Amino acid sequence: MVIKSRKLYVEMCKFVRQYYGEKGDPAICTMRSQLLMALHDSGQAAELCAHDPTHKLAWWVVDSLLREVDSLSGG
């Protein structure tokens, strides 16, 4: 359902930020990251992922980690 609607996805992200701001519960952030990765893995939500700064951060972290592992292994 979220995959088809950018507006619904954006509203869900707003809700997560608001809930986390009020409750401080990290589980809600985990839910958002899991949803984002599921969208990415499905290949159906490239548009949503492309505009989500969390997705960009996740890819930056993965890229950095892979570069570090590569340099440590002599590659």
Secondary structure, DSSP 4 states (H G I P E B T S, - for coil): -TTT-HHHHHHHHHHHHHHHHHH--HHHHHHHHHHHHHHHHHTS-HHHHHT-HHHHHHHHHHHHHHHHHHHHTT-
